[in-house]
Amino acid sequence: MGKSENRVLVKLKSTESPYLYYTKKNKKNTEDRLELKKYDPVIRKHVLFKESK
C-alpha cells in the first residue's frame, strides 16, 4: 500500500493571532475549507482557526 492522494497537509491560521497549526484532511470527504476551534498558545485561549492556502 502506498501513500493516499486523498490526504493533504493543510495550514490552519488563527483568527486572533499570527499562530499557525498544521494538520491533514481528507480532500475526498471534506472539499470545503476547514474551520476548527483549537487552543492558541500565543493568546492562551481557544479561538477559531481557518484553513489558509
C-alpha positions in Angstrom: 0.0 0.0 0.0 1.3 3.4 -1.0 0.5 6.9 0.2 -3.1 8.1 -0.2 -3.6 11.0 -2.5 -6.8 12.0 -0.8 -5.0 13.1 2.4 -3.3 16.5 2.1 -1.4 18.7 4.6 -3.4 21.9 5.3 -2.4 25.1 7.2 -4.8 26.5 9.8 -4.4 30.1 10.8 -5.6 31.6 14.0 -8.2 34.4 13.6 -6.8 36.3 16.5 -3.0 35.9 16.3 -0.3 35.0 13.7 -0.1 31.4 15.1 -0.3 28.6 12.5 -1.4 25.0 13.0 -0.7 22.2 10.5 -3.0 19.2 10.1 -4.1 16.7 7.4 -7.5 16.4 5.9 -9.2 14.0 3.5 -10.0 16.1 0.4 -12.5 13.4 -0.8 -14.7 13.8 2.3 -14.0 17.5 3.1 -14.0 19.5 -0.1 -14.6 22.9 1.5 -12.2 24.7 3.9 -11.8 23.6 7.5 -12.8 25.8 10.4 -11.9 24.4 13.8 -11.8 25.7 17.4 -8.3 25.0 18.7 -6.1 26.2 21.5 -3.9 29.2 20.6 -0.7 29.3 22.8 0.1 32.9 21.8 -3.1 34.4 23.4 -3.6 31.3 25.7 -7.3 30.6 24.9 -9.4 28.6 22.4 -10.1 30.5 19.1 -11.3 29.7 15.6 -8.7 28.5 13.1 -9.4 28.8 9.4 -7.7 26.9 6.6 -5.5 29.1 4.5 -3.6 28.4 1.3 
